[in-house]
Each structure stands twice: as structure tokens, then as C-alpha cells.
Amino acid sequence: MFKGTYRYKIDPKGRLPVPPPFRRALGNAGHGSVVLTVLDQCLAAYPPAEWERLEAQLGALPQFSRPVKSLTRLLASRALDCELDVQGRVLLPPALRAVAGLAGRDAVVVGVLNRFEVWAPESWEAFVRDSERLLDDVTLDVQWPLPPAATPPGTPSPTIHPQRKPNS
């Protein structure tokens, strides 16, 4: 749903333009608002349906687990429903901006599939530098490319032939 990186200015009242592709995705899903919360070093903006899905996932976890309680408290206590205005901007509340280090006017808006995030430029650049090192780490437990989805019974599966080297 959300992808790409955009640079914007936060206006003096704390309003941030939502990138046009993100506004279209929210509008197509029937949403004129987002749920903002602090996540890592940024603000995470969830469409209401995605936030409800996150709440359901958190609710399914062991409620007396200390890490679950901590995570739930932090995410929910900092979450706010924020409407997009007619110009497609979202008001970033001062308390959330402060926690996310968005003291300046510059912001980086990043699409992260089911949400978008708002980062201070220097925090985003540090994150990218650190994360690019992960791509070199062969011990990651991520299977890529993803294995093919199961095919329904009776459907012929595609045959993949290795490319043969020409005879020299």
C-alpha cells in the first residue's frame, strides 16, 4: 500500500503534507485519517483498518507477559487519531514530534507497506547507513526470494530449467 521516500517541510503549525500516492491509497480504502504513534525513532501512521489489525494482534498475545504489556502500553499510550485536512496534510502533535526528534522543519516520509513513517532526516540517514550493513549479513533468517505460493490441486506447476552453459 505505501512505498517510496519523500522529503517534506513541516509547517509552523506542525502540519505535514501526506505524499499524494499515500493520500490516494488512504482515500481508496475509505480513510481520511491515520493513527499516529511513536515507533522506534519515528512516527508511524497507520490507516485505521491496519491499526485495528495491530490491536487484534496485540490482543491475541499473552496479556500478562511483561514485554507484551510494555509494547502495548507504549504503542497505545502514544497513539492518536489524526484527520487529514482538505489540503492532504496531517497535524503532527507537538508531544509526538518531540519524542520522534522532529524538532526541525524537515521530515522524511517513508512508505513501509501497511503504514508510512515520518523521520527526522538525520535519524533516517543513520537508520539507512546501519540497515544497509544488514543486507551484507548472510545470517539473516529471511528467505528471499519468497518461496512460490502453493498451487491449487490439478493446476500444473511451472517447470524451471537451469540455464545451460554453451559448449566451448
Residue pairs with C-beta under 8 A, 6 or more apart in sequence:
1 25
1 29
1 47
1 111
1 113
1 114
2 21
2 22
2 25
2 111
2 112
2 113
2 114
2 115
2 116
3 21
3 111
3 113
4 19
4 21
4 110
4 111
5 108
5 109
5 110
5 111
6 19
6 108
6 109
6 110
7 106
7 107
7 108
7 109
7 121
8 16
8 17
8 19
8 106
8 107
8 109
9 105
9 106
9 107
10 16
10 92
10 97
10 102
10 104
10 105
10 106
10 107
11 89
11 105
13 91
14 91
14 92
14 93
14 94
14 97
15 85
15 89
15 90
15 91
15 92
16 89
16 90
16 92
16 107
16 109
16 118
17 87
17 88
17 89
18 26
18 34
18 45
18 84
18 88
18 89
18 90
18 109
18 116
19 109
19 111
19 116
20 88
21 111
22 109
22 111
22 116
23 84
23 88
25 47
26 32
26 34
26 47
26 84
29 47
29 49
31 47
31 48
31 49
32 83
32 84
33 48
33 81
33 82
33 83
33 84
34 45
34 46
34 47
34 48
34 81
34 82
34 84
34 90
35 45
35 46
35 47
35 48
35 51
35 79
35 80
35 81
35 82
36 43
36 44
36 45
36 46
36 79
36 80
36 82
36 90
36 92
36 93
36 96
37 43
37 44
37 46
37 75
37 76
37 78
37 79
37 80
37 96
38 44
38 74
38 78
38 96
38 99
38 100
39 75
39 117
41 100
41 101
41 119
41 120
41 123
41 127
42 100
42 110
42 117
42 118
42 119
42 120
42 123
42 124
43 92
43 96
43 97
43 100
43 102
43 117
43 118
44 112
44 115
44 116
44 117
45 82
45 90
45 115
45 116
45 117
45 118
46 54
46 114
46 115
47 114
47 115
48 81
50 114
50 115
51 79
54 75
55 76
58 68
58 71
58 72
58 75
61 68
61 72
62 68
63 69
78 96
78 99
80 93
80 96
82 90
82 91
82 92
82 93
83 90
83 91
84 90
85 91
92 102
92 118
97 103
100 118
100 119
100 120
101 120
101 123
102 118
102 119
102 120
103 120
104 120
104 121
106 120
106 121
107 118
107 119
107 120
107 121
108 118
108 119
108 120
108 121
108 124
109 116
109 117
109 118
109 119
110 116
110 117
110 118
110 119
110 124
119 127
134 140
151 157
